[in-house]
Amino acid sequence: MAEINRCGAALLPLAVALIGCSLLVAGAVTGGGSARRLLVDNWLARTPQMGWNSWNHFGCDINETVIRSTVDALVSSGLANAGYTYVNLDDCWADNQRTKEGVDYLKYDNCFRDDSNELVRGYMDVATWGGSYGNSWRTTGDINDTWASILNNIDQNDAYAKYAKPGGWNDPDMLEVGNGGLTHDEYIVHFSLWAIAKAPLIIGCDVTGISKETLGILFNPEVIAINQDRFGIQGRRVRKYDDEIEVWAGRLSGHRKAVLLLNRGATSRRSITATWADVALRRDMAAEARDVWKHETLPGRFAGRLTAEVGPHSCKLFILTTVGR
């Protein structure tokens, strides 16, 4: 797996589970044409990577016991079977001995070793060149467990939607779901936005004591399927009505569209409409709508638009399947 971070980080195309050392990556990023071709044509990350990372919850406070118990919990909870197969050790673990160990997923987080100006080197626009070197790249600053941070990161990430494709993904940073700073509805928004945006789904909470509510979010197979759709087309914001309500949409395989109705407001329920023009459907097409959080298909067929009531700091996520005229 290969990733390029917003501050110059990169992940090597190796193949199971650790993040960490700068030395292994430096040669691949700064090396000759053969190394670059290896990164571009490695056929890894045909869908966004899924796994767990230590940083958001543990920071530097990690040890062998934490990591072994995390692996056990990923397996015993079923999260590994759901697709969360990478276990990534973030900062504060690397030393010269560990740089010699074989790993499958290496995050280079040492910025620019030549001390050149970050803006000159493309610090703010990694997505525009990252696909030549890696399988994903950070598009934002570090996330934190707040509503404002989640929305800020996904907004920044949205600007680079055209650069995402199978083998190369925009990364608005790891998931905060389950860390306790947001409400259940806000975490559903977080996970839904990351899913429709084809962002890597990297869990950032302590899975050894994970709640049923958090598992219910991270396990949702219909939302994961949107993220892992084989077309790999990043969904994006297609309509902004005001400072509170907006529509996100993206194309899926099988003549389907993912449509997210988002209410950013903190106080009121809002009626939100996605028109067929918003989601790139022909005006004369009819569609069935499936609510992927309720796991139910709405009765009847929809023509021209889909409207739903959405609570404050909440969203509705649908899959529209065209069924003719």
FIVEX-59724 format. One record per residue (C-alpha): residue in one letter; x negated, y, z negated. Coordinates in steps of 0.05 Angstrom, whole numbers, plus 5000, padded with zeros to 4 digits. Each point is the difference from the previous one (the first is absolute). Layout:
N
AXYZ;...
This chain:
325
M500050005000;A497250685018;E502450674974;I497450715005;N501750444941;R501750735002;C493450164966;G496149575048;A501649324971;A500349375042;L501949274991;L496049475034;P503349465043;L498249414957;A506149594979;V503049854911;A499750514947;L495350524971;I499150755008;G493850364985;C492950095025;S497150545045;L493849655025;L503749465039;V504250505037;A494850515018;G496849585054;A506749865033;V502250725001;T493550315022;G497349425042;G499749905074;G505249805051;S500449274982;A502050154928;R505350495024;R502949505049;L500449494944;L504250474958;V504550215057;D501249315028;N500249584937;W507449805006;L501050124926;A505850394969;R505049875055;T505050214947;P498650474941;Q496049664945;M503449804935;G496949874933;W498150304932;N494950524980;S497250144931;W499350755002;N506950314990;H501349634935;F493249794972;G495150525028;C493149794977;D502649564944;I499449345037;N496449344983;E500249275020;T505949864953;V504250555031;I498649765071;R501149264986;S506550134964;T502350455057;V498649455051;D503849504957;A505950484994;L500250135075;V500549255012;S504849824943;S504750585014;G500649825074;L497150665023;A494349645036;N505049585039;A503850645017;G493750255036;Y496050364946;T493649615012;Y494350494990;V497250134930;N495950635005;L495050244948;D499450755007;D494850464969;C495249864941;W498249285015;A494650025054;D492649874988;N494349765043;Q501449274985;R507350055019;T498250325067;K497349325020;E506449634984;G504649795056;V506650385003;D505850055047;Y502550714989;L494950544984;K501950724986;Y494450495010;D501250594954;N493350365000;C501950555049;F494550245046;R493049764983;D496550505046;D502750604961;S502950315063;N505850484995;E506449594989;L504350445045;V494949955056;R500149244993;G507749985005;Y501949954926;M507050265012;D501549605063;V497449294989;A506149725036;T497850325065;W493649595002;G500849464948;G502649485050;S493149975032;Y497049754935;G505149674955;N506749684989;S503050554956;W498250684973;R502250474946;T504150605023;T500950334933;G496950174933;D500849524941;I507149844980;N502750054929;D506349744967;T504450615012;W505750175047;A496250595029;S493749605015;I503849455036;L503750495044;N493850415013;N496049395022;I505449735046;D500950695032;Q492650055015;N499949295026;D505850145047;A495950495040;Y495649425025;A505649515020;K497749955072;Y493349704980;A502949394964;K500349345038;P498749264988;G492849954976;G499750724975;W504550334947;N500950674966;D499249934925;P503450514954;D496749644940;M502249434955;L506749864970;E501950284932;V506249564993;G500449724929;N495250494966;G505650334962;G499850735022;L506149975045;T507249764997;H502349365033;D503250395057;E493750415010;Y495849375006;I504949735051;V498950645040;H492449914993;F500149285024;S505050155056;L495950575028;W493549604999;A503749425034;I503050405057;A493450385009;K496349345010;A495350184942;P495949464966;L504049724942;I494849974945;I503049914930;G497050464948;C503349784935;D498349474947;V503349385029;T498649584938;G505750354964;I504250195059;S507450124989;K505849675038;E501950695027;T493150115029;L499849305029;G506750135032;I497050595038;L493449685020;F503349335019;N505450275046;P499049575062;E504150455046;V496050624982;I493449625007;A502349765068;I500850725023;N492950144979;Q497349365032;D503950055065;R495849755058;F500950635042;G496150394949;I503250675017;Q499650504943;G506750294981;R500150754989;R504450584979;V504750155059;R504650524968;K499550484942;Y506750334983;D497550444944;D495049964943;E503649404971;I502849525051;E496749685060;V500049395047;W494149535014;A500249485055;G495749515037;R500649475054;L499949274981;S499749375042;G506449675023;H503650635024;R500350274929;K498650664964;A498150124928;V503650624974;L498750334932;L504650544972;L496250394946;N502650484947;R494150374969;G504550434958;A500349914925;T507250164983;S505449835052;R502449435043;R499650185073;S503349745063;I494549855051;T501149845074;A495349685049;T502450125071;W498249535057;A495950575029;D496050034935;V498349265002;A499049945076;L506249605016;R504350135062;R506350384984;D504449455028;M496849444960;A503549664941;A496149724941;E500849584938;A496950294936;R496849584946;D498550304932;V493449664982;W500250184927;K507049744990;H498649415047;E506650105035;T502450185070;L504950585001;P506949835028;G501550195072;R495650315053;F497250705003;A500050455060;G496150645007;R498150094927;L499149694932;T501950384937;A499149824927;E500350334932;V493250014966;G498750174927;P494750484975;H492849755006;S502749405038;C500449705070;K503949525043;L496149545046;F503649665058;I498349575060;L504250175061;T500949445051;T502950205067;V506049585021;G501850315067;R504850565017;
